[in-house]
Amino acid sequence: MGGTVGRDGASTGTATDADVLVVGAGPTGLLLAGDLAAAGLRVTVVERRPSGTSNLTRAFAVHARTLELLDARDLADELVSRGTPVARLRLFRPLSLDLSRLRSRFPFVLITPQYEVERLLERRARAAGAVFRHGTRLTDLTQSSDEVIAGLRDGEGTRSTVRARYAVGADGVRSSVRTLLGLPFPGGSVIRSMILADVRLTEELAQLPLANGVGDVFAFIAPFGGGWYRVMGWDRSHQVPDSEPADLDELRDITQRALGSDHGMHDARWISRFHSDERQVPAYRQGRVFLAGDAAHVHSPAGGLGMNTGLQDAANLSWKLASVLRGRAADPEALLDSYHSERYPVGRMVLRSSGGIVRLAMAHTPAELALRSLIAHALQAAAPASARVLGMVSGIAVAYARPFGSHPLTGRRAPDLRLAEGRLYELLRKGEFVLVSPEGVTPAAAAAPAEAVRAHWASDRRDALLIRPDGYIAWAEAENR
């Protein structure tokens, strides 16, 4: 079938229909696409990078809550086998967090390149039937009451159109979707002229990751697999544009001053200079278009929360879109609106907490250093305060607002419960709600969807829980006596 000719003379391809158009094939877009395709929906993924292009980005930490969500997709164990689990996270001297205290199947942070996460998620999405269009840019975006119309252009200038019932912008900090929607992205830079590199080390390090700020410098080293180490360095006294070339000698000098040694750093496979912003879009939804991941919020790299927050955005949105598109939602608009109402506060919390961490790590005046020392010692000494920070950084403590009068467990993360039918997160791999109750007992509440997976306690517990596909508790019911 032939196309028409666009205003600029480029060929216009035949329109393609999809239930959901996902713009961006980073971790956020890939998890979302895989979930929707696994639910039997038609998904098209548009990505500006050519197929097979390695994504050498800043992300390298996968936290416990994200690993739980990947476990619910049967991907966590494979990812863990390829990465480096680290049970103690050192944010700056003398503050470190003992992640082994987390009540999770994954009591650690996994150090692994972002491209490993993307590889597994893309494989899953393709196997489920998602259609990928690499080397393609979004040029236009309009919507009506019942569809979204996206104009696309590939690397050869060929234009085409995709009509979808919904679209999701998961296309990063420079999001074309956000720009075409005309949405503001308020905020500003928190760190300028940070150097990032993957290097070899001649010295074997007993404790990793390493992080510290001294005077005007800050440095961080983490294992990256295959004998490579990810190194970040920042020098307050040398603030230059991102376009200024970075070299290994500059990074060695920063690391030596911040950590006491450059640990024999050599053979950088790549090195670049970047800046980090703190920004958040005011609305995660506009009509039939949603924003997720860095397209919706971006923050400092402190704590390694960026990729994790985006993946958790996708897990929240995917089951809601699937419910609406499959005709299962009692109130479709309210369910879709709940994506913003639940995830916007989380993004704001991550923005503030990562910003707080990076400002403490880069403290340099006597007053700032004294405050940092006071906070670090207080967190080390006070178990409840330390647990709150652990929960925040790992994502385990993230919870959503519950309706007035509902059970206190409503909105909270469900741990990997031991059930007669197996682990909870194995049952969540079906992509459905899970209703847990005592054997032979039918819960009085009638809110469980007909498609919910029925499961029973492997213990003598007598309450009932309805667990959402994203692993949060939709409602809970105490034992009726």
QUICORPE-V93121 format. One record per helix or strand of 3 or more residues. SS is the DSSP state (@ for helix, = for strand). FROM is the first residue (numbers start at 0). TO is the last residue. If there is no record, write none. Layout:
SS|FROM|TO, SS|FROM|TO
This chain:
=|15|22, @|26|37, =|42|46, @|63|70, @|75|81, =|83|85, =|87|91, =|94|97, @|98|100, =|108|110, @|113|127, =|130|133, =|135|142, =|147|153, =|158|168, @|175|180, =|186|200, =|209|213, =|216|224, =|227|234, @|247|258, =|264|279, =|288|290, @|292|294, @|301|303, @|305|324, @|331|360, @|365|380, @|382|393, @|423|429, =|433|436, =|452|456, =|463|466, =|471|476
